[in-house]
Amino acid sequence: MLKNRKITVAVTGGIAAYKACEVVRGLVKLGADVRVAMTENATRFVGLVTFEALSGHPVATSEWEHTPEGAMPHIELNLHADLLLVVPATANILAKAARGIADDLVSALILAHRSKVAFVPAMNRHMWGNPATQRNVADLKRDGAHFIGPDSGFQACGDVGEGRMTEPADILDLLPGLFSEKPLSGRRVLMTVGPTYEPIDDVRGITNRSSGRQGFALARAARDLGADVTVVAGPVTVKRPAGVRILPVTTAREMLGAVEGELDRSPYDLFIGVAAVADWRVADRLEGKWKKDAGLPQLRLVENPDILAAVGHRAGGPVTIGFAAEATDLLENAYAKLEKKGAAMIVANVARDALASDTNRVLVVTDGEVDEIGPADKDEVARKILYHAVDLLEEDYGPEDDL
Ligand code: CTP
């Protein structure tokens, strides 16, 4: 989504300016075409040579210097931009932007912006909490500006609280959403992701090779399409998506408990069961660490609850989508699972191809049709699956339901 995007990064003067280096580097790595502008104060925190090296272009700091942008860098840099990203954004630049003050290059850039503008605030928690800052943020949001963060946590000044800049990796994760349409806006999506782990004793257990990659790709795609996303996640090994609520669990029974707890608390529009739930657990879990000289443990396995089926057959429950990881007979098994799980859609794939891989090839099976997606990277597969989900939701809440 960021490949070939033209992005102007405006760096203002806060200690978090050093983290903007990582943002620029990440954007370039993702294929974006990046230009950087800095305030005078920002150059006190990070040398402009650093941003020149990272972006591969000269950095603009003033309206009065001759730059490759020509005599009017605030216009030229905006012409360049599909997105003007202000990172870090100090309380001062938010105040100036909210009031339309343009007394240096960066504030003039913001006033003259013609594309999307996004602020990534970073400041002391008292500055962030100050009603003046909150008023400015509200005004900027009303005017259509996007905000990423701030997060809560340890601050450079030693305080702990809200105002800490969102981590560069999370900024990079959230930026594609700014370019996405929002057909899931106002929808609540609940998902299960990753493997489950069923303990045998205190150190050993039954699990599988699911990484959580496809599930988190779906969570990101749903978030970017505008949904409010909650993920009940087993012990995953990949980076968690930003801007998504994660409820960590270990076993299948905990996963079911967390899912039912969520559904009991408030209604969801869509449930997607991506988790590779361990089918069995040990009936009598062993205490401590089973020693080899105690002989072979006699394990009795019992079946785990079927979470997808529980949600699919729930009266008044959400529209339900399941996955089917199969070794053979993809289509036949998918149809059987539609029925058995009470699902509106089954996404079927060949288990061996999907587990712990970056790509996937799936069949999307509903009552009426079958569509093939991929082979493609898991983000693209996720987006396409969710467009099928959008269709299902529109059918489910069709015009006759509005009467
Ligand atoms: N699933 C679930 N709870 C389980 C088992 C599976 O919610 N205890 C969900 C998975 O998240 C997936 C779908 O059911 O969306 C199908 O999972 P899969 O492992 O393919 O099928 P199973 O139901 O386990 O059947 P089988 O292993 O016999 O193919």
Residues whose N, C-alpha, C, O or C-beta is under 5 A from the ligand:
A	BS01	CTP	G273 V274 A275 A276 V277 A278 N304 P305 D306 I307 L308 G322 F323 A324 A325
